[in-house]
Amino acid sequence: MSTPAFELIILENGDIALQRAGVDETLVQVKFSSKIKDYLGEHHIEVAKQMIDSGIQAVIEWEQAAAQAEDQEPSKTVH
């Protein structure tokens, strides 16, 4: 099974959004206050990318842990 490709885009309002490649639907949106944007400058894009990457990695780890736990459950078949 292939993993869908994702892309980060900058929305018209300056927010950073994650969407599936080729699909015009925002999955996650990161919005920084103007104060933080002024502080970070153009680095706000990299910060948003790292935030989203960390979230995706956490979900992958949760799914793997759940799959492992499911594999380790004893059979509930009664004969």
N, C-alpha and C positions, 0 to 999 in steps of 0.2 A: 504494500500500500504506500503510495507516495504522499509526501508531506506537502500541503499547499504552500505556495509561495506568498509571502507577505511583503508589503511595501509601506514605508513611511512617507507621508505626504504633508506638505504645509498647506493648511486651509487658508482661504481668503482672509479670515480674521487673525491669522498668525498662529493659531493653535497647531499642534502636531498631532497627526492621526495615523492609525494603523488600519490598513485594509488588505484584503486578499488582492493579489495581483490580477488586474483585469476586471475587478468587480468594484463598482462605485458605491460601496457601503462601508461606512466607518464602523470599525469594531471597537476601537479604543481611541479616546481623545485626551491629550494632555494640554492643560491650559495653565500658563504661568501668569502671575500678576505682572503689571507693567513694572513694578518695583523690582521684581526678580529678573525680568527680561533685561532691564537696564543694567542690573548687576552682572548677569551672565553674558550679556551681549549675544553674539552668534553661538556661543557655547550652549545656549538653551536647547538647541536642536540635539546636540550630543547627549545632554542630560536626559532629555525625553527619550531618546533611543535607548539609553542604558536602563531607564525605568521600565520601559516596555520589554526589553530583552530579559530583565530580571523577572518580570511577571510571567513571561512565557516559560522561562526555565523552571520557575516554581511549579507551574501547572504540569510540566513534563515530569518533574520529580514526584509530584503527588500521584499522577497517573501510574507511574512505574511502581511506586510503593503500594498502591491499591492492587495492582495486578499481581505483585509478589505475595501480598497478604491473601489474595483470592486463591493463588496456587498452593499456598501452605495450609489452607483450611482442610480439616479432615473430611472425608466423605461422609455424607449424611444418609447413605443408602442403608436401609435395614433389610436383612434377609430373614 
